[in-house]
Amino acid sequence: MTTNRSRARKRAHSSSNESPPDEEPSSIRPTSASPDSSDSDLDDDLQITGETNSATQTDGRDTATPTTKNPPRPAPKAPSAAAPKTSEDSSAKRARKTTSNIWDHFTAAGEGEKKKAICKYCRLEMTAKSSHGMMSLWRHIQRCSSSGSKAKQLLLHFNAKTNSSTWVFSQKDSRDLLTKLVISDKKPFTSVEHPIFKAFIALLQPRFKLHSCITLRKDVIDMYKSMKETIANEIASVDRIALTTDLWTSSNQTPFMVVSAHFISSDWKLHKQIISFKELPPPHTGLAISNQLVASIVEWKVMDKVSHVTVDNTSSNNVALACLAQILKDKSRSPPDLNGKFFHVRCAAHIINLIVKDGLKELSTAVSKIQDSVWHVKSTPARKKQFQDAIKETNIPTQALPSVDVPTRWNSMYIMLKSALPFKQAFINLSERDANYLNCPTDEEWNEISMMKDFLEVFNIATLKLGTTGSPSAHMLYMNMNQINRQLKQSIKSGPPYISSLIEPMQEKYDKYWKKMELFAGITFAFDPRYKLALLEFLLSDELGSDKNAIATRVKKIRDGIYLYLEESTVPIDTKGFDILDWWRINSLRFPTLSILAKSILMIPMTSIASESAFSTGGRVLNDTRNCLKPETLEALICGQDWIATNEGLHISNTDAIGYGESDGEDEETAS
């Protein structure tokens, strides 16, 4: 018996001698690349497994070899059944498990039962006994606020069931993401050659091979072509699209024309995509604009799909769309809906702009003083500092200064008045300390400014609502234009003299364009199941008084245009978060024919803001240092930014485009 125990102890002792000692946490680093491979464009995929911390070479991809303090040794032979397990056995097994890639995020301290793990992000000290496993450490990393949300997304995902995961570095994916960044954030191509950027990338991921700005430009063009093919397939799957277009001149006086496509997909989602951004040499005649539109239509193969085009109200656009309508009639196998009656859609935001500008031609003394006051406090750093001191004295809870109005954008006047009113006392204080400030409004004039702001608010609200690009706006045209009309009529009856004197030219401009828009606005309004024709009749009765025959005649013209679904009860108006496209999606089987027309109607943008918003992007992309960009590169950048923003759910503000004064600020008569 004694002999057997002695033999067992010898075997156990022999086994413990073969097992490696406790090792420090291993680090994973890539093997040095050969000189030949440093310039290659092959994808380098580094696979790191959380269980074995090894990398294998698969499919011709480069792999990394783990490095440890001691070279790996053969696994020890298992002891016989009669031999008892020793602490050395379990210690050897635990030593091999410390290679989990959790140690990329923790620093090890101590050994054995006293071993600790210190979080690299928040410095929290946690128990790291092998007997406890790594689950608690992984849970901490997922919750650790100090690591940041972006860092958490980049952590190696831990699978609790298999206790292993694989992280793959891809040269191609990283290169594509860099290209997206350059496009979407308007980065110059040369940024990839900046020494600090190179050093940052080398520190972040040494395996990533940065390329030259010339190669980056090629990547931009390639990505644009790939995205263009995807969008072309989306457009090919729909029956109808609407277009918007506008003109813009860059800082070096190069004119461009942008075209955007709008459509509703099979899942009843509204889409907006810029499909063309090309130079348009002068003169900008109607024929030149029409030819450019036709070129875009042919390029995207949508000759049979274009049903509506929204443009600003200029004589050249009238000629352009008349030519385009005739071309589509001759060459399209599927002419525009409703026999092309509403093929030409007038930009509602531009109409509102023209209405307000006619009223603001003669500014009141009070408004002129506010203009001078805002310009005064922003004219020099010293005056700006004086005004900021006056703001502090009055305890106004902001350091933002009032906005300056822009002559070509009417709503900048509204924004200026609204932003200046909270600073009334600061302006008064400034007038007492600054001898050069001579245009501070009186108390009566401040009241006038407040009333003018309230008067213009309805125009601003209508512009913002009709200028939305993320949801349908066609069905909102009638109600918003009616609210403007009511504001004009009420102000001329009961408004103060300095406002009622503005109304006559504004009402004339409103009536001129509303006659051309009313039928279209009424039909689109009826496609809102919350109202149908009931509210339309009410709005007409409010407008026409007791003339029931006139009301019936105008409602009948609209009713005859849609026929169906009008007899059913309306959807409750107070429905929260009502989605008109979702309603038609749900009811498309009940109204199969009408739902097709609803798609064609609800996709129509009421403004060309979708196109004009590209110009604020163009101004940033085509700055003074980048005017040498080739036309195809510029188009790839402008379109690419729009497409990436749509795909990634990024928001591009239309703030710079809302005012709509950039398009000459003329209507079709004065422009001609």
RAKA-V6985 format. One record per backbone hydrogen bond with DSSP energy under -1.0 kcal/mol. NH is the residue of the N-H (numbers start at 1). CO is the residue of the C=O. E is the energy in kcal/mol with one decimal. If there is no record, write none. Layout:
# RAKA-V6985
{{NH & CO & E} {NH & CO & E}}
This chain:
# RAKA-V6985
{{5 & 1 & -2.1} {6 & 2 & -2.2} {7 & 3 & -2.3} {8 & 4 & -2.2} {9 & 5 & -2.3} {10 & 6 & -2.1} {11 & 7 & -2.5} {12 & 8 & -2.6} {13 & 9 & -2.6} {14 & 10 & -2.7} {15 & 11 & -2.5} {16 & 12 & -2.3} {17 & 13 & -1.6} {18 & 14 & -1.2} {19 & 15 & -1.2} {40 & 37 & -1.0} {48 & 167 & -1.3} {49 & 54 & -1.0} {50 & 165 & -1.4} {53 & 49 & -2.1} {61 & 58 & -2.3} {67 & 27 & -1.3} {83 & 80 & -1.4} {90 & 86 & -1.6} {91 & 87 & -2.2} {92 & 88 & -2.2} {93 & 89 & -1.9} {94 & 90 & -2.4} {95 & 91 & -2.0} {96 & 92 & -1.3} {100 & 97 & -1.2} {103 & 100 & -1.8} {104 & 101 & -1.5} {105 & 102 & -1.9} {107 & 118 & -2.4} {109 & 116 & -2.3} {114 & 111 & -1.9} {115 & 112 & -1.6} {116 & 109 & -3.9} {117 & 126 & -3.1} {118 & 107 & -2.6} {119 & 124 & -2.7} {120 & 105 & -2.5} {123 & 119 & -1.3} {126 & 117 & -2.8} {128 & 115 & -2.2} {132 & 129 & -1.4} {138 & 134 & -2.2} {139 & 135 & -2.5} {140 & 136 & -1.8} {141 & 137 & -2.0} {142 & 138 & -2.0} {143 & 139 & -1.3} {144 & 140 & -2.0} {148 & 145 & -1.1} {152 & 148 & -2.1} {153 & 149 & -1.7} {154 & 150 & -1.1} {155 & 152 & -1.0} {163 & 159 & -2.6} {167 & 48 & -1.1} {169 & 46 & -1.1} {174 & 170 & -2.1} {175 & 171 & -2.2} {176 & 172 & -2.6} {177 & 173 & -2.2} {178 & 174 & -2.0} {179 & 175 & -1.9} {180 & 176 & -2.3} {181 & 177 & -2.1} {182 & 178 & -2.2} {183 & 179 & -2.2} {184 & 180 & -3.1} {185 & 181 & -2.3} {187 & 182 & -1.3} {191 & 188 & -1.7} {192 & 189 & -1.3} {193 & 190 & -1.8} {194 & 191 & -1.2} {198 & 194 & -2.4} {199 & 195 & -2.4} {200 & 196 & -2.4} {201 & 197 & -2.4} {202 & 198 & -2.4} {203 & 199 & -2.0} {204 & 200 & -2.4} {205 & 201 & -3.1} {208 & 205 & -1.8} {216 & 212 & -2.1} {217 & 213 & -2.1} {218 & 214 & -1.7} {219 & 215 & -2.3} {220 & 216 & -2.3} {221 & 217 & -2.2} {222 & 218 & -2.6} {223 & 219 & -2.6} {224 & 220 & -2.4} {225 & 221 & -2.3} {226 & 222 & -2.1} {227 & 223 & -2.7} {228 & 224 & -2.6} {229 & 225 & -1.9} {230 & 226 & -1.6} {231 & 227 & -2.5} {232 & 228 & -2.5} {233 & 229 & -1.7} {234 & 230 & -1.6} {235 & 231 & -2.6} {236 & 232 & -2.1} {238 & 235 & -1.4} {241 & 305 & -2.3} {242 & 262 & -2.8} {243 & 308 & -2.5} {244 & 260 & -1.9} {245 & 310 & -1.3} {246 & 258 & -1.4} {248 & 256 & -2.3} {250 & 254 & -2.5} {253 & 250 & -2.0} {256 & 248 & -3.6} {257 & 278 & -3.1} {258 & 246 & -2.2} {259 & 276 & -2.3} {260 & 244 & -2.6} {261 & 273 & -3.3} {262 & 242 & -2.8} {263 & 271 & -1.9} {265 & 269 & -2.3} {268 & 265 & -2.0} {271 & 263 & -3.0} {273 & 261 & -2.5} {275 & 259 & -2.5} {276 & 259 & -1.5} {278 & 257 & -2.2} {280 & 255 & -1.9} {285 & 283 & -1.7} {289 & 285 & -2.2} {290 & 286 & -2.4} {291 & 287 & -2.6} {292 & 288 & -1.9} {293 & 289 & -2.2} {294 & 290 & -2.6} {295 & 291 & -2.2} {296 & 292 & -1.9} {297 & 293 & -2.5} {298 & 294 & -2.7} {299 & 295 & -2.3} {300 & 296 & -2.0} {302 & 297 & -2.2} {305 & 302 & -1.8} {306 & 302 & -1.4} {307 & 241 & -2.5} {309 & 343 & -2.9} {310 & 243 & -3.0} {311 & 345 & -2.0} {314 & 312 & -1.4} {318 & 314 & -1.8} {319 & 315 & -2.1} {320 & 316 & -2.4} {321 & 317 & -2.5} {322 & 318 & -1.7} {323 & 319 & -2.3} {324 & 320 & -2.5} {325 & 321 & -2.6} {326 & 322 & -1.6} {327 & 323 & -2.1} {328 & 324 & -2.6} {329 & 325 & -2.0} {330 & 326 & -1.8} {331 & 327 & -2.5} {332 & 328 & -2.4} {340 & 337 & -1.8} {341 & 338 & -2.1} {343 & 340 & -1.6} {345 & 309 & -2.8} {347 & 311 & -2.4} {348 & 606 & -3.5} {351 & 347 & -1.8} {352 & 348 & -2.6} {353 & 349 & -2.1} {354 & 350 & -2.2} {355 & 351 & -2.4} {356 & 352 & -2.4} {357 & 353 & -2.4} {358 & 354 & -1.7} {359 & 355 & -1.1} {360 & 356 & -1.8} {368 & 364 & -2.2} {369 & 365 & -2.1} {370 & 366 & -1.8} {371 & 367 & -2.3} {372 & 368 & -2.4} {373 & 369 & -2.5} {374 & 370 & -2.6} {375 & 371 & -2.2} {376 & 372 & -2.2} {377 & 373 & -2.1} {379 & 376 & -1.1} {384 & 380 & -2.2} {385 & 381 & -2.3} {386 & 382 & -2.2} {387 & 383 & -2.3} {388 & 384 & -2.2} {389 & 385 & -2.0} {390 & 386 & -1.9} {391 & 387 & -2.0} {392 & 388 & -1.9} {393 & 389 & -1.8} {394 & 390 & -1.2} {396 & 391 & -1.6} {398 & 396 & -2.3} {409 & 406 & -2.1} {412 & 409 & -1.4} {413 & 410 & -1.8} {415 & 411 & -2.4} {416 & 412 & -2.2} {417 & 413 & -2.4} {418 & 414 & -2.6} {419 & 415 & -2.5} {420 & 416 & -1.7} {421 & 417 & -1.6} {423 & 420 & -1.7} {424 & 421 & -1.6} {427 & 423 & -2.4} {428 & 424 & -2.0} {429 & 425 & -2.6} {430 & 426 & -2.2} {431 & 427 & -2.1} {434 & 430 & -2.4} {437 & 434 & -1.3} {446 & 442 & -2.3} {447 & 443 & -1.7} {448 & 444 & -1.8} {449 & 445 & -2.4} {450 & 446 & -2.1} {451 & 447 & -2.1} {452 & 448 & -2.3} {453 & 449 & -2.2} {454 & 450 & -1.9} {455 & 451 & -2.1} {456 & 452 & -2.1} {460 & 456 & -1.8} {461 & 457 & -2.6} {462 & 458 & -2.0} {463 & 459 & -2.1} {464 & 460 & -2.3} {465 & 461 & -2.6} {466 & 462 & -2.5} {467 & 463 & -1.1} {468 & 465 & -1.0} {476 & 473 & -1.5} {477 & 474 & -1.3} {480 & 476 & -2.0} {481 & 477 & -2.5} {482 & 478 & -2.2} {483 & 479 & -1.9} {484 & 480 & -1.6} {485 & 481 & -2.1} {486 & 482 & -2.5} {487 & 483 & -2.0} {488 & 484 & -2.2} {489 & 485 & -2.3} {490 & 486 & -2.6} {491 & 487 & -2.1} {492 & 488 & -1.8} {493 & 489 & -1.0} {494 & 490 & -2.7} {495 & 491 & -1.9} {499 & 496 & -1.7} {500 & 496 & -2.8} {501 & 497 & -1.8} {502 & 499 & -1.9} {506 & 502 & -1.1} {507 & 503 & -3.1} {508 & 504 & -2.0} {509 & 505 & -1.8} {510 & 506 & -2.3} {511 & 507 & -2.7} {512 & 508 & -1.9} {513 & 509 & -1.7} {514 & 510 & -2.8} {515 & 511 & -1.5} {518 & 514 & -2.2} {521 & 517 & -2.8} {522 & 518 & -2.7} {523 & 519 & -2.2} {524 & 520 & -2.4} {525 & 521 & -2.0} {526 & 522 & -1.6} {528 & 525 & -1.7} {531 & 528 & -2.1} {532 & 528 & -2.6} {534 & 531 & -1.6} {537 & 533 & -2.4} {538 & 534 & -1.6} {539 & 535 & -2.8} {540 & 536 & -2.3} {541 & 537 & -2.3} {542 & 538 & -2.1} {543 & 539 & -1.5} {544 & 540 & -3.2} {545 & 541 & -1.5} {547 & 544 & -1.1} {548 & 546 & -2.0} {551 & 547 & -1.8} {552 & 548 & -2.8} {553 & 549 & -2.3} {554 & 550 & -2.1} {555 & 551 & -2.4} {556 & 552 & -2.2} {557 & 553 & -1.6} {558 & 554 & -1.2} {559 & 555 & -3.0} {560 & 556 & -2.8} {561 & 558 & -1.0} {562 & 559 & -1.5} {563 & 559 & -2.3} {564 & 562 & -3.7} {571 & 529 & -2.4} {575 & 572 & -1.3} {583 & 579 & -2.0} {584 & 580 & -1.9} {585 & 581 & -2.1} {586 & 582 & -2.3} {587 & 583 & -1.9} {591 & 587 & -1.8} {595 & 591 & -2.6} {597 & 593 & -1.4} {598 & 594 & -2.5} {599 & 595 & -2.0} {600 & 596 & -1.6} {601 & 597 & -2.2} {602 & 598 & -3.1} {603 & 599 & -1.3} {604 & 601 & -1.3} {612 & 608 & -2.5} {613 & 609 & -2.8} {614 & 611 & -1.1} {615 & 612 & -1.6} {617 & 613 & -1.1} {618 & 614 & -2.8} {619 & 615 & -2.5} {620 & 616 & -1.1} {621 & 617 & -2.7} {622 & 618 & -3.4} {623 & 621 & -1.3} {626 & 623 & -1.8} {629 & 626 & -1.7} {634 & 630 & -2.3} {635 & 631 & -2.4} {636 & 632 & -1.9} {637 & 633 & -2.0} {638 & 634 & -2.6} {639 & 635 & -2.6} {640 & 636 & -1.9} {641 & 637 & -2.1} {642 & 638 & -1.6} {643 & 639 & -2.5} {644 & 640 & -2.8} {645 & 641 & -2.3} {646 & 642 & -1.8} {647 & 643 & -2.6} {648 & 644 & -2.9} {650 & 645 & -2.0} {657 & 654 & -1.7} {658 & 654 & -1.2} {664 & 662 & -2.1} {671 & 667 & -2.3}}
